[in-house]
């Protein structure tokens, strides 16, 4: 760390969201904690800006925006929807390296990589190589959610080699007693002292409110249409009638789908919105939540204590949300509706089970929810230590 009285340590925090916005939301909470810890944080963002997510107190640098064409993550496209060209890749790589040279970070945080975001290695490997050439070398940290997508043994070994070569730390933003990393990454024991469980990154616990109504949320919205359709059908079939229902589509639901959903609403009790600035407050005042099982959504459910139905996203062979939902169901905290068989009846049955469980006052698992603050404290410890 820099001597007292000089400028604060600088952090380059790289985040690339490709489909949903969960990575961005978690990064925003972590950024807030880093800023509060006195660090000079520079967010380097590779996706399109999301107006409802801000990085107050940090400097934000936007690379040329890219995303995936669809939920199979096979094709990267630029902001116009055209397949990513070599020229765009090279321009982004050069932009990222120029930012690194300008910021001169004391630490570099890569969100998910190298456990994921392999599509971005065309610019991240040059960044890691740049960092290795600096004197003193920046501390490199991987910011990782509690559960990762399961990969082949060859991919797991590739990840381990990258960690061993470049990284000082892997932050697992979870609790090893609830979701140990080795349940989804088989080579976890070989990470050794680099692995640090921070606890979960969760929003502040909201003020309790009387409960009335239902909140249906589809995460970023790119893969939430079926969930929203089933919720509307369940309401039409009589689930929790004569109460306010808020259906939150997320910013990435295509406009044509949003318009069709709006036209299908059959009751003044149903309100369809893109996002809610008071989402946690609404959850805290709801009788029931119906949602997918992404990291941030589950954190919102835990702090709000709302009875919940989880519909884990299973497209393109995804396993992360199903694993997280099953862990919560096993301790009686949520009920699960299978996305593959989702309909008004199955969703209603899962909702009745969640409401019954809620009446039994089942406590949430005892989890550490101060992961952002602990990550910031750990980074300060790293920066005080000897530089490689």
Buried (B, 14 or more C-beta within 10 A) or exposed (E): BEEEEEEBBBBBBBBBBBBBBBBBBBBBBBBBBBBEBEBBBBBBBBBBEBEBBEBEEBEBBEBEBBBBBBBEBEEBBBEEEEEBEEEBBEBBBEBBBEBBEEBEBBBBBBBBBBBBBBBBBBBBBBBBEBBEEBEEBBBBBBBBBBBBBBBEEEBBBBBBEBBEEBBBBBBBBBBBEBBBBEBBBBBBEBBEEBBBBBBBBBBEEBEEEEBEBBBBBBBBBBBBBBBBBBBBBBBBEEBBEEBBBBBBBBBBBEEEBBEEBEEBBEEEBBBBEBBBEEBBBBBBBBBBBBBBBBBBBBBBBBBBBBBBBBBBBBBBEBBBBBBBBBBBBEEEBBBBBEBEEBBBEBBBBBBBBBBEBBEEEBEBBEBBBBBBBBBBBBBBEBBEEEBE
